């Protein structure tokens, strides 16, 4: 992954985590009703934009490879032509062409199916249900008590939690880095998960970290 993509990934990750913290603040301090719903919808739309940007980043390598292949074929065709004609006076605006091709490649994606959006929606629903005491048998009610905050490797509470960008499983940083020591890639240790990842395929799970801090504070009260 190039430096540009890494920076964009960091912006997306941090933006979504900050959006969730803003949602938590709105749910906790705004009265239930249209005003709060409007704030949450605005935050949700922002997260959708972040997820769409992430789809664009994922499409970039294939678009670059396709454009490179097409340009190479065009030049080869010109070199082999008996009458290649005059050289174009203008150079194609590859930046504009690239942007359009990325948009075309992602025009049919559904951001609601993006893993990061699903995580965000789940957490917001959890917070709303907890604050309002709502939820019925037809909906899954997510609460802090039902969430698993154990590191699946050490079987102890998560410490410095990180989340896999490949399968969205959470681990304590120390445990998963030990699991990956000396390996370029390793399979996810969660039973039934076929994802393979490297040390670069993890991001800080700031939301879970904050939840764990809040749980610790509650225990001290």
C-alpha positions as CSV (number, residue, x, y, z in Angstrom):
1,X,0.0,0.0,0.0
2,X,1.4,3.4,-1.0
3,X,1.8,6.3,1.4
4,X,-1.2,8.1,0.0
5,X,-3.5,5.2,0.5
6,X,-2.2,4.7,4.0
7,X,-2.9,8.3,4.9
8,X,-6.4,8.1,3.4
9,X,-7.0,4.8,5.4
10,X,-6.0,6.6,8.6
11,X,-8.3,9.5,7.8
12,X,-11.2,7.1,7.2
13,X,-10.5,5.1,10.4
14,X,-10.1,8.1,12.6
15,X,-13.1,9.8,11.0
16,X,-15.5,6.9,11.6
17,X,-14.2,6.5,15.2
18,X,-14.8,10.2,15.9
19,X,-18.2,9.9,14.3
20,X,-19.1,7.1,16.7
21,X,-17.9,9.1,19.7
22,X,-20.1,12.1,18.5
23,X,-23.0,9.7,18.2
24,X,-22.5,8.5,21.7
25,X,-22.4,12.1,22.9
26,X,-25.7,12.9,21.0
27,X,-27.4,9.8,22.3
28,X,-26.4,10.5,25.9
29,X,-27.1,14.2,26.1
30,X,-29.9,15.0,23.6
31,X,-33.5,14.1,24.3
32,X,-35.0,11.3,22.4
33,X,-36.9,12.7,19.4
34,X,-36.6,14.3,15.9
35,X,-33.8,16.6,17.0
36,X,-31.5,13.7,18.1
37,X,-32.5,11.6,15.1
38,X,-31.5,14.4,12.8
39,X,-28.1,14.7,14.4
40,X,-27.5,11.0,14.2
41,X,-28.6,10.9,10.6
42,X,-26.1,13.6,9.7
43,X,-23.3,11.7,11.4
44,X,-24.5,8.5,9.6
45,X,-24.3,10.3,6.3
46,X,-20.7,11.3,7.1
47,X,-19.8,7.7,7.8
48,X,-21.4,6.6,4.5
49,X,-19.1,9.1,2.7
50,X,-16.1,7.7,4.5
51,X,-17.1,4.2,3.5
52,X,-17.6,5.3,-0.1
53,X,-14.1,6.8,0.0
54,X,-12.8,3.5,1.2
55,X,-14.5,1.7,-1.7
56,X,-12.7,4.2,-4.0
57,X,-9.4,3.3,-2.4
58,X,-10.0,-0.4,-2.9
59,X,-10.9,0.2,-6.6
60,X,-7.7,2.3,-7.3
61,X,-5.2,-0.6,-7.9
62,X,-7.4,-2.3,-10.5
63,X,-8.2,1.0,-12.2
64,X,-4.5,1.9,-12.4
65,X,-3.6,-1.6,-13.8
66,X,-6.4,-1.3,-16.4
67,X,-5.4,2.2,-17.5
68,X,-1.7,1.2,-17.7
69,X,-2.7,-1.8,-19.9
70,X,-4.9,0.2,-22.1
71,X,-2.3,2.9,-22.6
72,X,0.4,0.3,-23.4
73,X,-1.9,-1.3,-25.9
74,X,-2.7,2.1,-27.5
75,X,1.0,2.9,-27.9
76,X,1.8,-0.5,-29.3
77,X,-1.0,-0.2,-31.8
78,X,0.3,3.2,-32.9
79,X,3.9,1.9,-33.3
80,X,2.7,-1.0,-35.4
81,X,0.4,1.0,-37.6
82,X,1.4,1.7,-41.2
83,X,0.1,5.2,-41.1
84,X,0.0,6.2,-37.4
85,X,-1.1,9.7,-38.2
86,X,0.0,12.9,-36.4
87,X,0.9,12.8,-32.8
88,X,-1.9,14.3,-30.6
89,X,-1.3,17.9,-29.7
90,X,-2.9,17.5,-26.3
91,X,-2.0,15.0,-23.5
92,X,-5.1,13.3,-22.1
93,X,-6.2,14.4,-18.7
94,X,-5.3,11.2,-16.9
95,X,-6.3,12.6,-13.5
96,X,-9.8,13.3,-14.7
97,X,-10.0,10.0,-16.6
98,X,-8.8,8.1,-13.5
99,X,-11.3,9.8,-11.2
100,X,-14.2,8.9,-13.5
101,X,-13.1,5.3,-13.9
102,X,-12.9,5.0,-10.1
103,X,-16.4,6.4,-9.8
104,X,-17.6,4.0,-12.5
105,X,-16.0,1.0,-10.7
106,X,-17.8,1.8,-7.5
107,X,-21.2,3.1,-8.8
108,X,-23.0,-0.1,-7.9
109,X,-21.6,-0.5,-4.4
110,X,-23.8,-0.3,-1.4
111,X,-22.1,1.5,1.5
112,X,-24.6,-0.1,4.0
113,X,-22.8,-3.4,3.3
114,X,-19.4,-2.0,4.0
115,X,-17.9,-3.7,7.1
116,X,-17.0,-0.4,8.7
117,X,-20.5,0.9,8.3
118,X,-22.0,-2.3,9.7
119,X,-19.7,-1.9,12.8
120,X,-20.8,1.7,13.1
121,X,-24.5,1.0,12.8
122,X,-24.3,-1.9,15.3
123,X,-22.6,0.3,17.9
124,X,-25.0,3.2,17.4
125,X,-28.0,0.8,17.7
126,X,-26.4,-0.6,20.9
127,X,-26.0,2.9,22.4
128,X,-29.6,3.9,21.4
129,X,-31.1,0.7,22.9
130,X,-29.1,1.1,26.1
131,X,-30.0,4.8,26.5
132,X,-33.7,4.4,25.6
133,X,-34.3,1.0,27.0
134,X,-35.8,-0.1,23.6
135,X,-35.6,-3.2,21.5
136,X,-38.0,-6.1,20.8
137,X,-37.8,-9.7,20.0
138,X,-37.5,-9.0,16.2
139,X,-34.4,-6.9,16.7
140,X,-31.0,-7.8,18.0
141,X,-30.4,-5.7,21.1
142,X,-26.7,-5.0,21.5
143,X,-25.5,-4.1,25.0
144,X,-22.2,-3.8,26.6
145,X,-23.0,-6.9,28.8
146,X,-23.7,-9.0,25.7
147,X,-20.6,-7.8,23.8
148,X,-17.6,-10.1,24.1
149,X,-14.7,-8.0,25.3
150,X,-12.3,-11.0,25.8
151,X,-9.2,-11.4,23.7
152,X,-9.8,-14.7,21.8
153,X,-6.2,-15.7,22.1
154,X,-5.4,-15.1,25.8
155,X,-9.0,-15.5,27.0
156,X,-8.5,-12.4,29.1
157,X,-10.1,-8.9,28.8
158,X,-8.9,-7.0,25.8
159,X,-5.9,-4.7,26.3
160,X,-4.9,-2.1,23.7
161,X,-7.5,-3.6,21.3
162,X,-7.0,-3.7,17.6
163,X,-9.4,-4.9,14.8
164,X,-8.6,-6.8,11.7
165,X,-9.4,-5.0,8.4
166,X,-9.8,-8.4,6.8
167,X,-12.4,-10.1,9.0
168,X,-13.2,-7.4,11.7
169,X,-12.2,-9.7,14.6
170,X,-10.8,-8.0,17.7
171,X,-7.7,-8.9,19.6
172,X,-5.3,-7.5,22.2
173,X,-2.4,-6.0,20.3
174,X,0.2,-8.0,22.2
175,X,-1.6,-11.3,21.6
176,X,-2.1,-10.9,17.9
177,X,1.4,-9.6,17.3
178,X,2.7,-12.7,19.1
179,X,0.5,-14.8,16.9
180,X,2.1,-13.1,13.8
181,X,5.7,-13.1,15.0
182,X,8.1,-14.4,12.4
183,X,5.3,-14.7,9.8
184,X,4.5,-12.6,6.8
185,X,0.9,-13.7,6.9
186,X,-1.1,-15.9,9.3
187,X,-4.7,-17.2,9.4
188,X,-7.1,-15.7,11.8
189,X,-7.1,-17.8,15.0
190,X,-10.9,-17.5,15.4
191,X,-12.4,-21.0,14.7
192,X,-14.2,-21.1,11.3
193,X,-12.6,-17.8,10.0
194,X,-10.5,-18.3,6.8
195,X,-9.1,-14.8,6.7
196,X,-5.4,-14.3,6.4
197,X,-3.7,-11.2,7.5
198,X,-0.4,-9.5,8.2
199,X,0.7,-7.1,10.9
200,X,-0.3,-4.2,8.6
201,X,-3.9,-5.4,8.4
202,X,-4.9,-4.1,11.9
203,X,-6.1,-0.8,13.1
204,X,-6.6,0.7,16.6
205,X,-10.1,0.0,17.9
206,X,-10.5,3.3,19.7
207,X,-14.2,2.8,20.3
208,X,-13.8,-0.5,22.1
209,X,-10.9,0.9,24.0
210,X,-13.1,3.7,25.2
211,X,-15.9,1.3,26.1
212,X,-13.5,-0.7,28.2
213,X,-12.3,2.4,30.0
214,X,-15.9,3.3,30.8
215,X,-16.6,-0.2,32.1
216,X,-13.6,0.1,34.4
217,X,-14.8,3.4,35.7
218,X,-18.3,2.0,36.3
219,X,-16.7,-0.8,38.4
220,X,-15.0,1.7,40.6
221,X,-18.2,3.6,41.4
